């Protein structure tokens, strides 16, 4: 595939990235500490805290890995910097940035014409069926710009 012109790029906000990872890491440590305390008497609750602490720790690790990427908008696709395509512009039905949309923080929601797979990169985006939520630790100004440009591409497509 030939290299396409990048219309817009969404980078990760360093402060939000550090804060998000730190909150998850502190929560993981607190849960592990509660599960490993000798004063805790109920074995089932101790085991639950240990399991949850490990899962939250894995989520922090996943966020640290995922937020090393950026998102790029080309005339044909919205993709991440590793090359994974989130959505083809031709398949996008709508872009929703509304206050009551079920979307990530500082982001937007895409509704696709056809269902895609399931994918979750904490802090960047999630994809379930026909919906793609973009946002989290991404820069708010850049996500707004990409949402606006996608809306323009959709309007141009509808005018043809």
C-alpha positions as protocol buffer text, in pm:
chain_id: "A"
residue {
  index: 1
  type: UNK
  ca { x: 0 y: 0 z: 0 }
}
residue {
  index: 2
  type: UNK
  ca { x: 138 y: 339 z: -97 }
}
residue {
  index: 3
  type: UNK
  ca { x: 204 y: 596 z: 173 }
}
residue {
  index: 4
  type: UNK
  ca { x: -96 y: 825 z: 207 }
}
residue {
  index: 5
  type: UNK
  ca { x: -104 y: 1193 z: 295 }
}
residue {
  index: 6
  type: UNK
  ca { x: -176 y: 1243 z: 665 }
}
residue {
  index: 7
  type: UNK
  ca { x: -450 y: 1504 z: 705 }
}
residue {
  index: 8
  type: UNK
  ca { x: -430 y: 1519 z: 1085 }
}
residue {
  index: 9
  type: UNK
  ca { x: -252 y: 1343 z: 1369 }
}
residue {
  index: 10
  type: UNK
  ca { x: -362 y: 1296 z: 1729 }
}
residue {
  index: 11
  type: UNK
  ca { x: -81 y: 1265 z: 1982 }
}
residue {
  index: 12
  type: UNK
  ca { x: -91 y: 1159 z: 2345 }
}
residue {
  index: 13
  type: UNK
  ca { x: -90 y: 1426 z: 2615 }
}
residue {
  index: 14
  type: UNK
  ca { x: 212 y: 1345 z: 2831 }
}
residue {
  index: 15
  type: UNK
  ca { x: 53 y: 1471 z: 3152 }
}
residue {
  index: 16
  type: UNK
  ca { x: -268 y: 1274 z: 3104 }
}
residue {
  index: 17
  type: UNK
  ca { x: -66 y: 964 z: 3012 }
}
residue {
  index: 18
  type: UNK
  ca { x: 149 y: 980 z: 3325 }
}
residue {
  index: 19
  type: UNK
  ca { x: -153 y: 1055 z: 3544 }
}
residue {
  index: 20
  type: UNK
  ca { x: -360 y: 768 z: 3401 }
}
residue {
  index: 21
  type: UNK
  ca { x: -82 y: 513 z: 3434 }
}
residue {
  index: 22
  type: UNK
  ca { x: 6 y: 636 z: 3785 }
}
residue {
  index: 23
  type: UNK
  ca { x: -355 y: 611 z: 3905 }
}
residue {
  index: 24
  type: UNK
  ca { x: -385 y: 255 z: 3777 }
}
residue {
  index: 25
  type: UNK
  ca { x: -48 y: 157 z: 3925 }
}
residue {
  index: 26
  type: UNK
  ca { x: -133 y: 304 z: 4268 }
}
residue {
  index: 27
  type: UNK
  ca { x: -469 y: 127 z: 4263 }
}
residue {
  index: 28
  type: UNK
  ca { x: -298 y: -202 z: 4176 }
}
residue {
  index: 29
  type: UNK
  ca { x: -47 y: -165 z: 4460 }
}
residue {
  index: 30
  type: UNK
  ca { x: -323 y: -74 z: 4707 }
}
residue {
  index: 31
  type: UNK
  ca { x: -530 y: -378 z: 4610 }
}
residue {
  index: 32
  type: UNK
  ca { x: -230 y: -609 z: 4633 }
}
residue {
  index: 33
  type: UNK
  ca { x: -138 y: -464 z: 4971 }
}
residue {
  index: 34
  type: UNK
  ca { x: -492 y: -521 z: 5099 }
}
residue {
  index: 35
  type: UNK
  ca { x: -486 y: -877 z: 4971 }
}
residue {
  index: 36
  type: UNK
  ca { x: -148 y: -960 z: 5120 }
}
residue {
  index: 37
  type: UNK
  ca { x: -200 y: -803 z: 5465 }
}
residue {
  index: 38
  type: UNK
  ca { x: -173 y: -1063 z: 5740 }
}
residue {
  index: 39
  type: UNK
  ca { x: -459 y: -899 z: 5938 }
}
residue {
  index: 40
  type: UNK
  ca { x: -714 y: -981 z: 5668 }
}
residue {
  index: 41
  type: UNK
  ca { x: -905 y: -1286 z: 5781 }
}
residue {
  index: 42
  type: UNK
  ca { x: -1142 y: -1379 z: 5499 }
}
residue {
  index: 43
  type: UNK
  ca { x: -943 y: -1580 z: 5245 }
}
residue {
  index: 44
  type: UNK
  ca { x: -1191 y: -1525 z: 4963 }
}
residue {
  index: 45
  type: UNK
  ca { x: -1169 y: -1145 z: 4992 }
}
residue {
  index: 46
  type: UNK
  ca { x: -790 y: -1158 z: 5013 }
}
residue {
  index: 47
  type: UNK
  ca { x: -777 y: -1370 z: 4698 }
}
residue {
  index: 48
  type: UNK
  ca { x: -1021 y: -1136 z: 4521 }
}
residue {
  index: 49
  type: UNK
  ca { x: -805 y: -832 z: 4609 }
}
residue {
  index: 50
  type: UNK
  ca { x: -492 y: -1006 z: 4479 }
}
residue {
  index: 51
  type: UNK
  ca { x: -660 y: -1106 z: 4152 }
}
residue {
  index: 52
  type: UNK
  ca { x: -805 y: -756 z: 4103 }
}
residue {
  index: 53
  type: UNK
  ca { x: -469 y: -598 z: 4188 }
}
residue {
  index: 54
  type: UNK
  ca { x: -295 y: -809 z: 3924 }
}
residue {
  index: 55
  type: UNK
  ca { x: -564 y: -724 z: 3665 }
}
residue {
  index: 56
  type: UNK
  ca { x: -540 y: -350 z: 3736 }
}
residue {
  index: 57
  type: UNK
  ca { x: -160 y: -377 z: 3715 }
}
residue {
  index: 58
  type: UNK
  ca { x: -195 y: -542 z: 3375 }
}
residue {
  index: 59
  type: UNK
  ca { x: -429 y: -259 z: 3269 }
}
residue {
  index: 60
  type: UNK
  ca { x: -164 y: -4 z: 3370 }
}
residue {
  index: 61
  type: UNK
  ca { x: 95 y: -193 z: 3168 }
}
residue {
  index: 62
  type: UNK
  ca { x: -141 y: -212 z: 2870 }
}
residue {
  index: 63
  type: UNK
  ca { x: -206 y: 162 z: 2891 }
}
residue {
  index: 64
  type: UNK
  ca { x: 167 y: 234 z: 2904 }
}
residue {
  index: 65
  type: UNK
  ca { x: 220 y: 28 z: 2588 }
}
residue {
  index: 66
  type: UNK
  ca { x: -86 y: 158 z: 2403 }
}
residue {
  index: 67
  type: UNK
  ca { x: -24 y: 525 z: 2469 }
}
residue {
  index: 68
  type: UNK
  ca { x: 310 y: 506 z: 2292 }
}
residue {
  index: 69
  type: UNK
  ca { x: 109 y: 528 z: 1969 }
}
residue {
  index: 70
  type: UNK
  ca { x: -68 y: 812 z: 1790 }
}
residue {
  index: 71
  type: UNK
  ca { x: -371 y: 822 z: 1562 }
}
residue {
  index: 72
  type: UNK
  ca { x: -354 y: 942 z: 1201 }
}
residue {
  index: 73
  type: UNK
  ca { x: -627 y: 1053 z: 964 }
}
residue {
  index: 74
  type: UNK
  ca { x: -571 y: 1012 z: 591 }
}
residue {
  index: 75
  type: UNK
  ca { x: -826 y: 1080 z: 314 }
}
residue {
  index: 76
  type: UNK
  ca { x: -918 y: 709 z: 319 }
}
residue {
  index: 77
  type: UNK
  ca { x: -869 y: 577 z: 676 }
}
residue {
  index: 78
  type: UNK
  ca { x: -835 y: 657 z: 1044 }
}
residue {
  index: 79
  type: UNK
  ca { x: -548 y: 441 z: 1175 }
}
residue {
  index: 80
  type: UNK
  ca { x: -304 y: 419 z: 1459 }
}
residue {
  index: 81
  type: UNK
  ca { x: 68 y: 476 z: 1410 }
}
residue {
  index: 82
  type: UNK
  ca { x: 132 y: 100 z: 1403 }
}
residue {
  index: 83
  type: UNK
  ca { x: -81 y: 78 z: 1088 }
}
residue {
  index: 84
  type: UNK
  ca { x: -395 y: -79 z: 1238 }
}
residue {
  index: 85
  type: UNK
  ca { x: -703 y: 69 z: 1065 }
}
residue {
  index: 86
  type: UNK
  ca { x: -975 y: 184 z: 1305 }
}
residue {
  index: 87
  type: UNK
  ca { x: -1217 y: 285 z: 1030 }
}
residue {
  index: 88
  type: UNK
  ca { x: -1233 y: 347 z: 658 }
}
residue {
  index: 89
  type: UNK
  ca { x: -1375 y: 693 z: 588 }
}
residue {
  index: 90
  type: UNK
  ca { x: -1612 y: 540 z: 332 }
}
residue {
  index: 91
  type: UNK
  ca { x: -1769 y: 323 z: 606 }
}
residue {
  index: 92
  type: UNK
  ca { x: -1821 y: 601 z: 863 }
}
residue {
  index: 93
  type: UNK
  ca { x: -2189 y: 693 z: 900 }
}
residue {
  index: 94
  type: UNK
  ca { x: -2158 y: 959 z: 1170 }
}
residue {
  index: 95
  type: UNK
  ca { x: -1920 y: 1140 z: 1406 }
}
residue {
  index: 96
  type: UNK
  ca { x: -2057 y: 1228 z: 1751 }
}
residue {
  index: 97
  type: UNK
  ca { x: -1878 y: 1469 z: 1986 }
}
residue {
  index: 98
  type: UNK
  ca { x: -2184 y: 1556 z: 2191 }
}
residue {
  index: 99
  type: UNK
  ca { x: -2179 y: 1591 z: 2568 }
}
residue {
  index: 100
  type: UNK
  ca { x: -2413 y: 1294 z: 2610 }
}
residue {
  index: 101
  type: UNK
  ca { x: -2242 y: 1060 z: 2363 }
}
residue {
  index: 102
  type: UNK
  ca { x: -2098 y: 739 z: 2507 }
}
residue {
  index: 103
  type: UNK
  ca { x: -1740 y: 832 z: 2420 }
}
residue {
  index: 104
  type: UNK
  ca { x: -1401 y: 850 z: 2589 }
}
residue {
  index: 105
  type: UNK
  ca { x: -1284 y: 1166 z: 2761 }
}
residue {
  index: 106
  type: UNK
  ca { x: -1182 y: 1445 z: 2520 }
}
residue {
  index: 107
  type: UNK
  ca { x: -1285 y: 1230 z: 2228 }
}
residue {
  index: 108
  type: UNK
  ca { x: -1553 y: 1138 z: 1979 }
}
residue {
  index: 109
  type: UNK
  ca { x: -1762 y: 842 z: 1873 }
}
residue {
  index: 110
  type: UNK
  ca { x: -1776 y: 697 z: 1523 }
}
residue {
  index: 111
  type: UNK
  ca { x: -2069 y: 492 z: 1397 }
}
residue {
  index: 112
  type: UNK
  ca { x: -1968 y: 259 z: 1114 }
}
residue {
  index: 113
  type: UNK
  ca { x: -2179 y: 113 z: 835 }
}
residue {
  index: 114
  type: UNK
  ca { x: -2055 y: -241 z: 904 }
}
residue {
  index: 115
  type: UNK
  ca { x: -1956 y: -408 z: 1230 }
}
residue {
  index: 116
  type: UNK
  ca { x: -1585 y: -437 z: 1289 }
}
residue {
  index: 117
  type: UNK
  ca { x: -1393 y: -640 z: 1539 }
}
residue {
  index: 118
  type: UNK
  ca { x: -1341 y: -581 z: 1908 }
}
residue {
  index: 119
  type: UNK
  ca { x: -1033 y: -395 z: 2013 }
}
residue {
  index: 120
  type: UNK
  ca { x: -935 y: -192 z: 2317 }
}
residue {
  index: 121
  type: UNK
  ca { x: -624 y: 17 z: 2358 }
}
residue {
  index: 122
  type: UNK
  ca { x: -661 y: 187 z: 2698 }
}
residue {
  index: 123
  type: UNK
  ca { x: -624 y: 562 z: 2669 }
}
residue {
  index: 124
  type: UNK
  ca { x: -649 y: 568 z: 2288 }
}
residue {
  index: 125
  type: UNK
  ca { x: -963 y: 400 z: 2158 }
}
residue {
  index: 126
  type: UNK
  ca { x: -1205 y: 114 z: 2184 }
}
residue {
  index: 127
  type: UNK
  ca { x: -1397 y: -63 z: 1911 }
}
residue {
  index: 128
  type: UNK
  ca { x: -1705 y: -280 z: 1960 }
}
residue {
  index: 129
  type: UNK
  ca { x: -1920 y: -376 z: 1665 }
}
residue {
  index: 130
  type: UNK
  ca { x: -2025 y: -67 z: 1469 }
}
residue {
  index: 131
  type: UNK
  ca { x: -1894 y: 181 z: 1728 }
}
residue {
  index: 132
  type: UNK
  ca { x: -1544 y: 324 z: 1768 }
}
residue {
  index: 133
  type: UNK
  ca { x: -1471 y: 551 z: 2064 }
}
residue {
  index: 134
  type: UNK
  ca { x: -1160 y: 766 z: 2024 }
}
residue {
  index: 135
  type: UNK
  ca { x: -1010 y: 958 z: 2316 }
}
residue {
  index: 136
  type: UNK
  ca { x: -882 y: 915 z: 2667 }
}
residue {
  index: 137
  type: UNK
  ca { x: -532 y: 1052 z: 2713 }
}
residue {
  index: 138
  type: UNK
  ca { x: -525 y: 1209 z: 2367 }
}
residue {
  index: 139
  type: UNK
  ca { x: -490 y: 1585 z: 2322 }
}
residue {
  index: 140
  type: UNK
  ca { x: -835 y: 1744 z: 2323 }
}
residue {
  index: 141
  type: UNK
  ca { x: -756 y: 2005 z: 2058 }
}
residue {
  index: 142
  type: UNK
  ca { x: -627 y: 1741 z: 1818 }
}
residue {
  index: 143
  type: UNK
  ca { x: -923 y: 1506 z: 1869 }
}
residue {
  index: 144
  type: UNK
  ca { x: -1159 y: 1797 z: 1803 }
}
residue {
  index: 145
  type: UNK
  ca { x: -968 y: 1879 z: 1484 }
}
residue {
  index: 146
  type: UNK
  ca { x: -984 y: 1518 z: 1361 }
}
residue {
  index: 147
  type: UNK
  ca { x: -1356 y: 1494 z: 1442 }
}
residue {
  index: 148
  type: UNK
  ca { x: -1417 y: 1817 z: 1249 }
}
residue {
  index: 149
  type: UNK
  ca { x: -1213 y: 1697 z: 952 }
}
residue {
  index: 150
  type: UNK
  ca { x: -1397 y: 1365 z: 951 }
}
residue {
  index: 151
  type: UNK
  ca { x: -1728 y: 1555 z: 953 }
}
residue {
  index: 152
  type: UNK
  ca { x: -1607 y: 1759 z: 655 }
}
residue {
  index: 153
  type: UNK
  ca { x: -1504 y: 1442 z: 468 }
}
residue {
  index: 154
  type: UNK
  ca { x: -1847 y: 1292 z: 538 }
}
residue {
  index: 155
  type: UNK
  ca { x: -2022 y: 1608 z: 420 }
}
residue {
  index: 156
  type: UNK
  ca { x: -1815 y: 1613 z: 100 }
}
residue {
  index: 157
  type: UNK
  ca { x: -1898 y: 1248 z: 42 }
}
residue {
  index: 158
  type: UNK
  ca { x: -2270 y: 1320 z: 87 }
}
residue {
  index: 159
  type: UNK
  ca { x: -2257 y: 1615 z: -152 }
}
residue {
  index: 160
  type: UNK
  ca { x: -2123 y: 1404 z: -437 }
}
